[in-house]
Amino acid sequence: MFEAHMLDAQVFRKIFEAAKELLEDASFDCTSEGLSLQAMDAIHVSLVALELRAEGFELYRCDRATNMGFKVAGLLKILKCAGNKDSLTMRAEDQPDKCSFIFESPNKDKISQFDFALTDIDQEHLQIPDQEYFVTIKMPSAEFSRICRDLANFGDTVTISCTKGQVQFAANGDLGTANIRLQESNSIDDDESDRVQIDVGEPLTLSFAVRYLNNFAKAQVLSDTVTLMLTPKTPMVVEYKIGDYGHIRFFLAPKIDDEEEDDATSQPTQAVKDEEDDD
């Protein structure tokens, strides 16, 4: 049997609200260690990886490793039925054809149960290797969201240039050129969620499709901060922590030239496979 309980049902809703533009189908791998999800967008340009640890839940039980596939749009319809302060319990049998979503109000005077039919999904599970990145940037998630939104007005591509102590985001197009530079925060009086922290092992400049970055930035509802991890010829990682539960990571390969986006963006699938071959 599988059962997981979280006090705030809205956390689960926010996760899939953030990923809905990228995912149509997804499947949870449920083990004794927690829930994980990995899925690519429809044209295999970006990858979403979600990890929710067992110890983050108020109650977690998984007697047997199982997989639960679902349509993201359908799941969101169910999650939107939860009240703002409802708790959420997910429950399924060992070989499930459905998963129950149970919402309970704080004073327990209302309990709603929705049995969601699961779907068989044939998805390739990629092994994403651990690696060190040339640049790691931690910054307020709201600031990252605003930068992506503002630069989308100037072009389809955002160029990120990193040197010691600073990072610059730039875009250009018919409207003109835009450059936004952030300096590393040095004041110890700043709240950690408001600070910009830039760790540069080696300077680099990489370009990315801005519409994907804008989709990633919707996850700001999950965390006050976002971490960007970059290294040449490797997908960029955009990570948001999800309280005590875990994190969601978005992967996007850098653009290799100024051609059309679909031709110029390397697929994360191939980038990950190439790294596996090197190992």
NORPEPE-V573518 format. One record per residue. BURIAL is # if it has 16 or more other ideal C-beta (glycine too) atoms within 10 Angstrom, else .. Layout:
{{BURIAL} {BURIAL}}
//
This chain:
{{.} {#} {#} {#} {#} {#} {.} {#} {#} {#} {#} {#} {#} {#} {#} {#} {#} {#} {#} {.} {.} {#} {#} {.} {#} {#} {#} {#} {.} {#} {.} {.} {.} {#} {#} {#} {#} {#} {#} {#} {#} {.} {.} {.} {#} {#} {#} {#} {#} {#} {#} {#} {#} {#} {.} {#} {#} {.} {.} {#} {.} {#} {.} {.} {.} {#} {#} {#} {#} {#} {#} {#} {.} {.} {#} {.} {.} {#} {#} {.} {.} {#} {.} {.} {.} {#} {#} {#} {#} {#} {#} {#} {.} {.} {.} {#} {.} {.} {#} {.} {#} {#} {#} {#} {.} {.} {.} {.} {.} {.} {.} {.} {.} {.} {.} {#} {.} {#} {.} {.} {.} {.} {.} {.} {.} {#} {.} {#} {.} {.} {.} {.} {#} {#} {#} {#} {#} {#} {#} {#} {#} {.} {#} {#} {#} {.} {#} {#} {.} {.} {#} {#} {.} {#} {#} {#} {#} {#} {#} {#} {#} {#} {.} {.} {.} {.} {#} {.} {#} {#} {#} {.} {.} {.} {.} {.} {.} {#} {.} {.} {.} {#} {.} {#} {#} {.} {.} {.} {.} {.} {.} {.} {.} {.} {#} {#} {.} {#} {.} {#} {.} {.} {.} {#} {.} {#} {#} {#} {#} {#} {#} {#} {#} {#} {#} {#} {#} {#} {#} {#} {.} {#} {#} {.} {#} {#} {#} {#} {#} {#} {#} {.} {.} {#} {#} {#} {#} {#} {#} {#} {#} {#} {.} {.} {#} {#} {#} {#} {#} {#} {#} {#} {#} {#} {#} {.} {.} {.} {.} {.} {.} {.} {.} {#} {#} {#} {#} {#} {#} {.} {#} {#} {.} {.} {#} {.} {.} {.} {.}}
//
